Amino acid sequence: MRRVLGRALDAAEAELKKSEAAEKGVAKEEGFDYSPSGRVLALQKRVLDLRNAAAAVYPGEEGFITHPGEWQERLREWL
């Protein structure tokens, strides 16, 4: 799973870099300050989400904490 996330992250980072460079180039040519477009902002969010997903701990890995369940389930265990 991490390999898939890593490949998706690499692709998203490459697309982000390409889009930012193109937009910065247009801004410089036309003489205005660079402001990221909605596409660049969406790519930045996608990259952040993929980084977080790749760094997350999944079931079966060391450090994974299972959700304790609803309070009713925990109470049933004690009764």
C-alpha positions in Angstrom: 0.0 0.0 0.0 2.8 2.4 0.8 4.4 1.8 -2.6 1.1 2.8 -4.3 0.8 5.9 -2.1 4.5 6.7 -2.8 3.9 6.5 -6.6 0.8 8.6 -6.4 2.7 11.1 -4.2 5.6 11.3 -6.7 3.2 11.9 -9.6 1.3 14.6 -7.7 4.5 16.4 -6.6 5.7 16.3 -10.2 2.4 17.8 -11.5 2.5 20.4 -8.8 6.0 21.4 -9.6 5.2 21.6 -13.3 2.0 23.7 -12.8 3.6 26.1 -10.3 6.5 26.7 -12.7 4.2 27.4 -15.6 2.1 29.8 -13.6 5.1 31.6 -12.2 6.5 31.9 -15.7 3.3 33.4 -17.0 3.1 35.8 -14.0 6.7 36.9 -14.6 6.1 37.4 -18.3 3.0 39.5 -17.8 4.5 41.5 -14.9 2.3 40.6 -12.0 2.7 39.0 -8.7 2.3 35.2 -8.6 -0.8 33.9 -6.9 -1.5 30.2 -7.0 -4.6 29.1 -8.9 -7.2 26.8 -7.7 -5.5 24.0 -9.5 -2.2 24.6 -7.7 -4.0 24.8 -4.3 -5.9 21.6 -5.0 -2.6 19.9 -6.0 -0.9 21.1 -2.8 -3.8 19.7 -0.8 -3.5 16.4 -2.7 0.2 16.2 -2.0 -0.4 16.9 1.7 -3.1 14.2 1.9 -0.9 11.7 0.2 2.0 12.5 2.5 -0.2 12.0 5.6 -1.6 8.7 4.2 1.8 7.4 3.5 3.0 8.3 7.0 0.0 6.8 8.7 0.2 3.5 10.7 -2.0 0.8 9.3 -3.4 -2.4 10.9 -0.8 -5.0 11.4 2.0 -2.5 11.7 3.9 -1.6 14.9 2.3 1.3 16.7 -1.2 0.8 15.3 -3.8 1.6 17.9 -7.3 0.1 17.4 -10.3 2.2 18.1 -11.6 1.4 21.6 -15.2 1.1 20.3 -18.3 2.7 21.5 -18.9 3.1 25.2 -21.6 0.4 25.1 -19.2 -2.1 23.7 -16.6 -1.3 26.3 -19.2 -1.6 29.0 -20.4 -5.0 27.8 -16.8 -6.3 28.2 -16.8 -5.3 31.9 -20.3 -6.7 32.6 
